[in-house]
Amino acid sequence: MHKFDIAHLLDQTGSAYKLVIIASRRAIELSEGAARLIDSPPKTKAMNVAIDEIAAGKISYKLKNDK
Protein backbone atom coordinates (compact mmCIF):
# COMPACT_ATOMS: atom_id res chain seq x y z
CA MET A 1 0.00 0.00 0.00
CA HIS A 2 1.23 3.47 -0.87
CA LYS A 3 1.42 5.96 2.04
CA PHE A 4 1.05 9.73 1.64
CA ASP A 5 1.57 12.65 4.00
CA ILE A 6 -1.82 14.35 3.65
CA ALA A 7 -0.72 17.50 5.50
CA HIS A 8 2.13 18.03 3.02
CA LEU A 9 -0.18 17.43 0.04
CA LEU A 10 -2.71 19.92 1.39
CA ASP A 11 0.10 22.47 1.85
CA GLN A 12 1.07 21.95 -1.80
CA THR A 13 -2.46 22.50 -3.13
CA GLY A 14 -4.24 24.63 -0.52
CA SER A 15 -7.36 22.47 -0.16
CA ALA A 16 -8.57 18.90 -0.35
CA TYR A 17 -10.84 19.80 -3.27
CA LYS A 18 -7.93 21.15 -5.35
CA LEU A 19 -5.84 18.11 -4.43
CA VAL A 20 -8.50 15.71 -5.70
CA ILE A 21 -9.06 17.63 -8.94
CA ILE A 22 -5.36 18.07 -9.71
CA ALA A 23 -4.51 14.45 -8.88
CA SER A 24 -7.39 13.05 -10.93
CA ARG A 25 -6.60 15.21 -13.98
CA ARG A 26 -2.93 14.27 -13.80
CA ALA A 27 -3.79 10.57 -13.40
CA ILE A 28 -5.91 10.77 -16.56
CA GLU A 29 -3.00 12.38 -18.42
CA LEU A 30 -0.67 9.61 -17.22
CA SER A 31 -3.18 6.92 -18.23
CA GLU A 32 -3.33 8.43 -21.71
CA GLY A 33 0.44 8.19 -22.10
CA ALA A 34 1.92 11.41 -20.66
CA ALA A 35 5.51 11.17 -19.46
CA ARG A 36 6.09 10.71 -15.75
CA LEU A 37 7.79 13.61 -14.00
CA ILE A 38 9.28 11.42 -11.27
CA ASP A 39 11.06 8.08 -11.21
CA SER A 40 8.72 5.27 -10.22
CA PRO A 41 8.39 1.58 -11.02
CA PRO A 42 6.57 0.96 -14.31
CA LYS A 43 3.68 -0.88 -12.65
CA THR A 44 2.86 1.98 -10.24
CA LYS A 45 -0.76 3.08 -10.64
CA ALA A 46 -1.36 6.43 -12.35
CA MET A 47 -3.08 7.94 -9.28
CA ASN A 48 -0.11 7.07 -7.04
CA VAL A 49 2.31 8.60 -9.54
CA ALA A 50 0.13 11.74 -9.77
CA ILE A 51 0.09 12.15 -5.98
CA ASP A 52 3.86 11.56 -5.78
CA GLU A 53 4.37 14.23 -8.46
CA ILE A 54 2.23 16.70 -6.49
CA ALA A 55 4.13 15.93 -3.27
CA ALA A 56 7.44 16.47 -5.10
CA GLY A 57 6.26 19.87 -6.36
CA LYS A 58 6.45 18.81 -10.01
CA ILE A 59 2.85 19.76 -10.82
CA SER A 60 1.74 23.36 -11.23
CA TYR A 61 -1.75 24.69 -11.83
CA LYS A 62 -3.54 27.91 -12.63
CA LEU A 63 -6.91 28.99 -11.28
CA LYS A 64 -9.50 30.21 -13.73
CA ASN A 65 -10.89 33.69 -13.03
CA ASP A 66 -14.67 33.83 -12.87
CA LYS A 67 -16.02 36.66 -15.00
Protein Blocks (a to p, Z undefined) as FASTA:
>chain_A
ZZddfklmmmmnopaklmmmmmmmmmmmmmnopacfbdcdfklcfklmmmmmmmnopacc
dddddZZ
